[in-house]
Amino acid sequence: MTTFLVVGGSGFIGRRVCRLAVRDGHEVRSVSRRGQPAVDAAWTDRVSWTTADAFRPDVWRDRLDGADSVVHSVGTISESPADGVTFERVNGDAAILTALEAERAGVGTYVFLSSAVKPPGVRNAYLSAKRRAEAAVADLDFDHVTLRPGPVYGSGQPHFSAVVNAAFRVIGSIPPVASRLGESRPLPVETVARATYRSALEPDESLLDVEDIRSLGR
Ligand SMILES: NC(=O)c1ccc[n+]([C@@H]2O[C@H](COP(=O)([O-])OP(=O)(O)OC[C@H]3O[C@@H](n4cnc5c(N)ncnc54)[C@H](OP(=O)(O)O)[C@@H]3O)[C@@H](O)[C@H]2O)c1
């Protein structure tokens, strides 16, 4: 049995990673600001939910005790500087902070959900923060895997409108069209979650692009 800590385990992708790990009988812990998601599903009772801000490791550090694998699934596509929500902090610093904590705790594997592309209309800092965190994580003393998906669609997608989510679903289900989009190829959330979970269980490649994620997450 593997013990997982999913930072952002209540989110769109993170909660599916938690569900997969629970299904296979692993111990699963999650840290997020609002704690347990409002999902009426039996598997949620088998996750140990901690309500904490990633930037307050003093509150959640003990969740790393005995953890084998950390998945970092925190990010934002919109900023609110007054609340400390900037791309630099949330897409970059948060990952570096949790990775440093994981290294200090002796965790064997760290999986970082990065991104292949910048969503339209957002500052370049969205992606430069991700790349900065990728480089920092790669320097630390554990097995690491960075996943770089493009847009991710599926039920409960919180970032795009229903119309955009549906359009991605249609595009994603027509391989000749989807494959032409390269790094912007939309992927189903289940595929991304499976690739993330499998990487956390058995790290192989250290960097997974959109096609690698598609293949591993099948
Ligand atoms: N969805 C996509 O289309 C897509 C595409 C490419 C890459 N990605 C990457 O995949 C990762 C997950 O994306 P997602 O779509 O699942 O995002 P999401 O649904 O917004 O989930 C983010 C998770 O992080 C938590 N979180 C946010 N700020 C936090 C903080 N300061 N401390 C602790 N927890 C915090 C959120 O819960 P609370 O708000 O309760 O804290 C939530 O559990 C992100 O790194 C994102 O950049 C996503």
Ligand as a Chemical Component Dictionary entry (heavy atoms), coordinates in Angstrom:
data_LIG
# 
_chem_comp.id                   LIG 
_chem_comp.type                 NON-POLYMER 
_chem_comp.pdbx_formal_charge   0 
_chem_comp.three_letter_code    LIG 
# 
loop_
_chem_comp_atom.comp_id 
_chem_comp_atom.atom_id 
_chem_comp_atom.alt_atom_id 
_chem_comp_atom.type_symbol 
_chem_comp_atom.charge 
_chem_comp_atom.model_Cartn_x 
_chem_comp_atom.model_Cartn_y 
_chem_comp_atom.model_Cartn_z 
_chem_comp_atom.pdbx_ordinal 
LIG N1  N1  N 0  -8.004  22.162 -15.622 1  
LIG C1  C1  C 0  -7.219  22.380 -16.688 2  
LIG O1  O1  O 0  -7.724  22.623 -17.824 3  
LIG C2  C2  C 0  -5.729  22.334 -16.533 4  
LIG C3  C3  C 0  -4.941  22.406 -17.683 5  
LIG C4  C4  C 0  -3.552  22.364 -17.556 6  
LIG C5  C5  C 0  -2.982  22.276 -16.302 7  
LIG N2  N2  N 1  -3.766  22.223 -15.194 8  
LIG C6  C6  C 0  -3.116  22.171 -13.880 9  
LIG O2  O2  O 0  -3.629  21.093 -13.133 10 
LIG C7  C7  C 0  -3.637  21.440 -11.728 11 
LIG C8  C8  C 0  -5.035  21.193 -11.165 12 
LIG O3  O3  O 0  -5.966  21.932 -11.924 13 
LIG P1  P1  P 0  -7.520  21.839 -11.616 14 
LIG O4  O4  O 0  -8.218  22.155 -12.887 15 
LIG O5  O5  O -1 -7.848  20.587 -10.894 16 
LIG O6  O6  O 0  -7.689  23.079 -10.623 17 
LIG P2  P2  P 0  -8.815  23.336 -9.505  18 
LIG O7  O7  O 0  -10.051 22.577 -9.796  19 
LIG O8  O8  O 0  -8.900  24.818 -9.369  20 
LIG O9  O9  O 0  -8.160  22.706 -8.190  21 
LIG C9  C9  C 0  -7.171  23.363 -7.493  22 
LIG C10 C10 C 0  -7.045  22.725 -6.131  23 
LIG O10 O10 O 0  -6.040  23.423 -5.392  24 
LIG C11 C11 C 0  -6.606  23.876 -4.151  25 
LIG N3  N3  N 0  -5.905  25.114 -3.805  26 
LIG C12 C12 C 0  -5.877  26.282 -4.487  27 
LIG N4  N4  N 0  -5.119  27.187 -3.836  28 
LIG C13 C13 C 0  -4.646  26.563 -2.733  29 
LIG C14 C14 C 0  -3.806  26.952 -1.654  30 
LIG N5  N5  N 0  -3.293  28.189 -1.560  31 
LIG N6  N6  N 0  -3.528  26.052 -0.678  32 
LIG C15 C15 C 0  -4.057  24.787 -0.724  33 
LIG N7  N7  N 0  -4.849  24.367 -1.736  34 
LIG C16 C16 C 0  -5.139  25.239 -2.718  35 
LIG C17 C17 C 0  -8.091  24.032 -4.435  36 
LIG O11 O11 O 0  -8.904  23.928 -3.276  37 
LIG P3  P3  P 0  -9.234  25.223 -2.379  38 
LIG O12 O12 O 0  -9.665  26.293 -3.340  39 
LIG O13 O13 O 0  -10.275 24.769 -1.440  40 
LIG O14 O14 O 0  -7.959  25.568 -1.702  41 
LIG C18 C18 C 0  -8.318  22.791 -5.303  42 
LIG O15 O15 O 0  -8.381  21.631 -4.484  43 
LIG C19 C19 C 0  -3.210  22.903 -11.648 44 
LIG O16 O16 O 0  -1.852  22.970 -11.365 45 
LIG C20 C20 C 0  -3.440  23.411 -13.056 46 
LIG O17 O17 O 0  -2.571  24.480 -13.391 47 
LIG C21 C21 C 0  -5.130  22.243 -15.275 48 
# 
loop_
_chem_comp_bond.comp_id 
_chem_comp_bond.atom_id_1 
_chem_comp_bond.atom_id_2 
_chem_comp_bond.value_order 
_chem_comp_bond.pdbx_ordinal 
LIG N1  C1  SING 1  
LIG C1  O1  DOUB 2  
LIG C1  C2  SING 3  
LIG C2  C3  SING 4  
LIG C2  C21 DOUB 5  
LIG C3  C4  DOUB 6  
LIG C4  C5  SING 7  
LIG C5  N2  DOUB 8  
LIG N2  C6  SING 9  
LIG N2  C21 SING 10 
LIG C6  O2  SING 11 
LIG C6  C20 SING 12 
LIG O2  C7  SING 13 
LIG C7  C8  SING 14 
LIG C7  C19 SING 15 
LIG C8  O3  SING 16 
LIG O3  P1  SING 17 
LIG P1  O4  DOUB 18 
LIG P1  O5  SING 19 
LIG P1  O6  SING 20 
LIG O6  P2  SING 21 
LIG P2  O7  DOUB 22 
LIG P2  O8  SING 23 
LIG P2  O9  SING 24 
LIG O9  C9  SING 25 
LIG C9  C10 SING 26 
LIG C10 O10 SING 27 
LIG C10 C18 SING 28 
LIG O10 C11 SING 29 
LIG C11 N3  SING 30 
LIG C11 C17 SING 31 
LIG N3  C12 SING 32 
LIG N3  C16 SING 33 
LIG C12 N4  DOUB 34 
LIG N4  C13 SING 35 
LIG C13 C14 SING 36 
LIG C13 C16 DOUB 37 
LIG C14 N5  SING 38 
LIG C14 N6  DOUB 39 
LIG N6  C15 SING 40 
LIG C15 N7  DOUB 41 
LIG N7  C16 SING 42 
LIG C17 O11 SING 43 
LIG C17 C18 SING 44 
LIG O11 P3  SING 45 
LIG P3  O12 DOUB 46 
LIG P3  O13 SING 47 
LIG P3  O14 SING 48 
LIG C18 O15 SING 49 
LIG C19 O16 SING 50 
LIG C19 C20 SING 51 
LIG C20 O17 SING 52 
# 
